[in-house]
Amino acid sequence: MIEFLQAALLPVNIFYTFLMVLTMLYWFTVIIGVFDISSFDVDIDVDIDVDVDIDAEVDADMDTGSFGIGQVLHFFNFGEVPFMIIFSFLSLFMWVSSILANHYLGNSSWLIALGLFIPIFIGCLFLTKFATYPIMKLFHLAEKEEDTRVVGKICKVIISADANSLGQAEVVTKQSTQLINIKANGDNILDKGSNGLILEYNSDKNFYMVEPYN
């Protein structure tokens, strides 16, 4: 254990150790009540919003089979699981991977450590996807319990959507403001900032069917 901690403080691993320290500090603040799990979700939603809007402009001149940044983030469970849970798993996996990789390679070079970052990051993204899959299912079950409270309500579109492209919207329930995945009903288009009427929930693909509401 002592050797592992010593390795964690080596210059080639210190960046990942710093991420782990930040993660542990965050969860400590959650435990004592300073933050909650969804404290940093707004920033991620904004980033996804930008990505999806850019993708929508590009998709206007491409077929519907294109695969944008928003879809990539969705594939890795961003938007399905609170960001800090994903970040915590990713930081842990990258921390351990960096320590083990540099140890078995006998590496003490910053240049080699920098070259290892991309394969470590990509590999740990997939590990994080699988690790957060059960958590995603739990959140989906919780969302299903909210279905009867959400269907039939008016929502505000924050990420544009149509029948083929997934977007997001905010809907106010008695408990809180809920962020939901949406698609447009029929040939309708749901523009950012517009209102929509929630028609039904697709439990297989975890999105709500919405039509424009004036």
PEURFEN-V60360 format. One record per residue. SS is DSSP state (hx for helix, st for strand, lp for the rest). PSI is psi in whole degrees, 0 to 359 (* if undefined). OMEGA is omega as a letter, one per 40 degrees, with the letter a starting at -180 (* if undefined). Layout:
BEGIN
ss=SS psi=PSI omega=OMEGA
ss=SS psi=PSI omega=OMEGA
END
This chain:
BEGIN
ss=lp psi=317 omega=i
ss=hx psi=319 omega=i
ss=hx psi=322 omega=i
ss=hx psi=316 omega=i
ss=hx psi=323 omega=i
ss=hx psi=320 omega=i
ss=hx psi=325 omega=a
ss=hx psi=334 omega=a
ss=lp psi=1 omega=i
ss=lp psi=149 omega=a
ss=lp psi=324 omega=a
ss=lp psi=345 omega=a
ss=lp psi=356 omega=a
ss=hx psi=328 omega=i
ss=hx psi=314 omega=a
ss=hx psi=324 omega=i
ss=hx psi=322 omega=i
ss=hx psi=317 omega=i
ss=hx psi=320 omega=i
ss=hx psi=322 omega=i
ss=hx psi=316 omega=i
ss=hx psi=318 omega=i
ss=hx psi=314 omega=a
ss=hx psi=323 omega=i
ss=hx psi=320 omega=i
ss=hx psi=311 omega=a
ss=hx psi=332 omega=i
ss=hx psi=317 omega=i
ss=hx psi=329 omega=i
ss=hx psi=316 omega=a
ss=hx psi=319 omega=a
ss=hx psi=359 omega=i
ss=lp psi=9 omega=i
ss=lp psi=315 omega=i
ss=lp psi=166 omega=i
ss=lp psi=175 omega=a
ss=lp psi=328 omega=a
ss=lp psi=17 omega=a
ss=lp psi=324 omega=a
ss=lp psi=14 omega=a
ss=hx psi=331 omega=a
ss=hx psi=317 omega=a
ss=hx psi=319 omega=a
ss=hx psi=321 omega=i
ss=hx psi=323 omega=i
ss=hx psi=317 omega=i
ss=hx psi=316 omega=i
ss=hx psi=321 omega=i
ss=hx psi=313 omega=i
ss=hx psi=314 omega=a
ss=hx psi=315 omega=a
ss=hx psi=322 omega=i
ss=hx psi=320 omega=i
ss=hx psi=316 omega=i
ss=hx psi=322 omega=a
ss=hx psi=321 omega=i
ss=hx psi=320 omega=i
ss=hx psi=319 omega=a
ss=hx psi=341 omega=a
ss=lp psi=332 omega=a
ss=lp psi=10 omega=a
ss=lp psi=169 omega=i
ss=lp psi=167 omega=a
ss=lp psi=359 omega=i
ss=lp psi=0 omega=a
ss=lp psi=154 omega=a
ss=lp psi=106 omega=a
ss=lp psi=179 omega=a
ss=hx psi=322 omega=i
ss=hx psi=319 omega=i
ss=hx psi=324 omega=i
ss=hx psi=313 omega=i
ss=hx psi=319 omega=i
ss=hx psi=321 omega=i
ss=hx psi=324 omega=a
ss=lp psi=21 omega=i
ss=lp psi=10 omega=i
ss=st psi=133 omega=a
ss=lp psi=342 omega=i
ss=lp psi=328 omega=a
ss=st psi=141 omega=i
ss=lp psi=138 omega=a
ss=hx psi=319 omega=a
ss=hx psi=335 omega=i
ss=hx psi=315 omega=i
ss=hx psi=314 omega=a
ss=hx psi=322 omega=a
ss=hx psi=313 omega=i
ss=hx psi=317 omega=a
ss=hx psi=317 omega=i
ss=hx psi=318 omega=i
ss=hx psi=312 omega=a
ss=hx psi=320 omega=a
ss=hx psi=322 omega=i
ss=hx psi=308 omega=i
ss=hx psi=318 omega=a
ss=hx psi=318 omega=i
ss=hx psi=315 omega=a
ss=hx psi=314 omega=a
ss=hx psi=317 omega=a
ss=hx psi=313 omega=a
ss=hx psi=329 omega=i
ss=hx psi=309 omega=a
ss=hx psi=337 omega=i
ss=hx psi=351 omega=a
ss=lp psi=35 omega=a
ss=lp psi=136 omega=i
ss=lp psi=13 omega=a
ss=lp psi=131 omega=i
ss=hx psi=324 omega=a
ss=hx psi=315 omega=i
ss=hx psi=319 omega=i
ss=hx psi=322 omega=i
ss=hx psi=321 omega=i
ss=hx psi=332 omega=i
ss=hx psi=344 omega=a
ss=hx psi=311 omega=a
ss=hx psi=309 omega=i
ss=hx psi=324 omega=i
ss=hx psi=315 omega=a
ss=hx psi=312 omega=a
ss=hx psi=314 omega=i
ss=hx psi=319 omega=a
ss=hx psi=335 omega=i
ss=hx psi=317 omega=i
ss=hx psi=320 omega=i
ss=hx psi=320 omega=i
ss=hx psi=321 omega=i
ss=hx psi=312 omega=a
ss=hx psi=324 omega=a
ss=hx psi=327 omega=a
ss=hx psi=357 omega=a
ss=hx psi=312 omega=i
ss=hx psi=325 omega=i
ss=hx psi=320 omega=i
ss=hx psi=318 omega=i
ss=hx psi=321 omega=i
ss=hx psi=319 omega=i
ss=hx psi=324 omega=i
ss=hx psi=320 omega=i
ss=hx psi=320 omega=i
ss=hx psi=323 omega=i
ss=hx psi=323 omega=i
ss=hx psi=326 omega=i
ss=hx psi=337 omega=a
ss=lp psi=353 omega=a
ss=hx psi=311 omega=a
ss=hx psi=337 omega=i
ss=hx psi=337 omega=a
ss=hx psi=316 omega=a
ss=lp psi=130 omega=a
ss=lp psi=352 omega=i
ss=lp psi=165 omega=i
ss=st psi=135 omega=i
ss=st psi=162 omega=i
ss=st psi=124 omega=a
ss=st psi=127 omega=i
ss=st psi=343 omega=i
ss=st psi=122 omega=a
ss=lp psi=150 omega=a
ss=st psi=155 omega=i
ss=lp psi=198 omega=a
ss=lp psi=337 omega=a
ss=lp psi=333 omega=a
ss=lp psi=131 omega=i
ss=lp psi=135 omega=i
ss=st psi=191 omega=i
ss=st psi=155 omega=i
ss=st psi=160 omega=i
ss=st psi=137 omega=i
ss=st psi=137 omega=a
ss=st psi=123 omega=i
ss=lp psi=178 omega=i
ss=lp psi=329 omega=a
ss=lp psi=317 omega=a
ss=lp psi=181 omega=i
ss=st psi=124 omega=a
ss=st psi=137 omega=i
ss=st psi=125 omega=a
ss=st psi=153 omega=i
ss=st psi=139 omega=a
ss=st psi=156 omega=i
ss=st psi=154 omega=a
ss=st psi=145 omega=i
ss=lp psi=131 omega=i
ss=lp psi=226 omega=a
ss=lp psi=10 omega=a
ss=lp psi=158 omega=i
ss=lp psi=131 omega=i
ss=st psi=106 omega=a
ss=lp psi=151 omega=i
ss=lp psi=132 omega=i
ss=lp psi=349 omega=i
ss=lp psi=168 omega=i
ss=st psi=151 omega=i
ss=st psi=154 omega=i
ss=st psi=124 omega=a
ss=st psi=120 omega=a
ss=st psi=313 omega=a
ss=st psi=168 omega=a
ss=st psi=130 omega=i
ss=st psi=100 omega=a
ss=lp psi=335 omega=a
ss=lp psi=321 omega=a
ss=lp psi=5 omega=i
ss=lp psi=55 omega=i
ss=st psi=161 omega=i
ss=st psi=139 omega=i
ss=st psi=128 omega=a
ss=st psi=143 omega=i
ss=st psi=152 omega=a
ss=st psi=145 omega=i
ss=lp psi=122 omega=a
ss=lp psi=* omega=*
END
